[in-house]
Amino acid sequence: MGSFSIWHWLIVLVVVLLLFGRGKIPELMGDMAKGIKSFKKGMSDTDEDDAAEPSRTVEHRIDETVKPAEKAKS
């Protein structure tokens, strides 16, 4: 019971073909390939954008520090 014979795999293949049909499986594979290609393109686009624009950091200067609030006039 631990391993499947060739007959088990043939029965599974027949059931899958009956459920999805012959034309549906290549269509699904084509859609999956398009998704992978667009994902790779998106990842390469973000890498190019990151390389073109340097990262920004926050620089603190003494003259730009926040001054304490003035006391309310009575």
C-alpha positions in Angstrom: 0.0 0.0 0.0 3.0 2.3 0.4 3.8 2.6 -3.3 1.5 3.1 -6.3 1.8 0.9 -9.4 1.5 2.1 -13.0 -2.2 1.2 -13.0 -2.9 3.6 -10.2 -1.2 6.4 -12.1 -3.1 5.6 -15.3 -6.4 5.7 -13.5 -5.5 9.1 -12.0 -4.5 10.4 -15.4 -7.8 9.3 -16.9 -9.8 10.9 -14.1 -7.8 14.2 -14.5 -8.4 14.2 -18.3 -12.1 13.5 -17.8 -12.4 16.4 -15.3 -10.4 19.0 -17.1 -10.6 17.8 -20.7 -7.7 17.6 -23.2 -7.7 21.3 -24.2 -8.0 22.7 -20.7 -4.6 21.4 -19.3 -2.4 23.2 -22.0 -4.5 26.3 -21.5 -3.8 26.3 -17.8 -0.1 25.7 -18.4 0.0 28.6 -20.8 -1.7 30.9 -18.3 0.7 29.8 -15.6 3.7 30.5 -17.9 2.3 34.0 -18.6 2.0 34.7 -14.9 5.6 33.6 -14.2 6.9 35.8 -17.1 5.0 38.9 -15.8 6.2 38.2 -12.2 9.8 38.1 -13.5 9.3 41.2 -15.5 7.9 43.0 -12.4 10.8 41.9 -10.3 13.3 43.1 -12.8 11.5 46.5 -13.2 11.7 47.1 -9.4 15.4 46.2 -9.5 16.1 48.8 -12.2 14.0 51.4 -10.4 16.0 50.8 -7.2 19.3 51.1 -9.0 18.4 54.3 -10.8 17.2 56.2 -7.7 19.5 56.3 -4.7 17.9 55.5 -1.3 17.1 58.5 0.8 18.0 58.9 4.4 16.8 61.4 7.0 19.4 63.8 7.9 19.1 65.7 11.2 20.6 69.1 11.6 21.0 71.1 14.7 19.2 74.2 13.3 16.2 72.2 12.3 15.4 70.6 15.6 12.0 71.1 17.1 11.8 74.0 19.5 9.9 73.6 22.8 6.4 75.1 22.8 6.2 78.6 24.2 4.3 79.1 27.4 0.8 80.3 26.9 0.4 84.0 27.6 -1.8 84.6 30.6 
